[in-house]
Amino acid sequence: NNNNSDDDNGRNDWGLKSLVDRVIAADPSFRKRIPCLNTTKVELMRPGSLVRVRCIVQDMFDPEFYAGVFALKTTDGSQDTKLRSGKFMDGFVTPQNYVVDEQQSITYDRQP
């Protein structure tokens, strides 16, 4: 696995921040429709949902490692491969008939 740092002040966000900023600018009520982890049970949320949270991040001493990019390949012998990012996830579920191809996966880290 390769290691890549995500220490560039959030520029590696895959365009998500600018997309959310544009949507909220166009419809200010959109933000209120995003479920908040402080008031909604995690069990009630669909995997892959956009959520918001109100918190304080304090005293982060060690880097956080995550699956920056991972490849899913089929188990049926075809060459079908899907690239996914784990940047905005706590974890991921491998779809049926797919396995993670560790040779094509890249570990990223967030520096304190």
Secondary structure, 3 states (H helix, E strand, C coil): CEEEECCCCCCCCCCHHHHHHHHHHHCCCHHHHCCECCCCCHHHCCCCCCCECCCCCCCCCCCEEEEEEEEEEECCCCCCEEEECCCCCCCCCCCCCEEEEEEEEEEEEECC
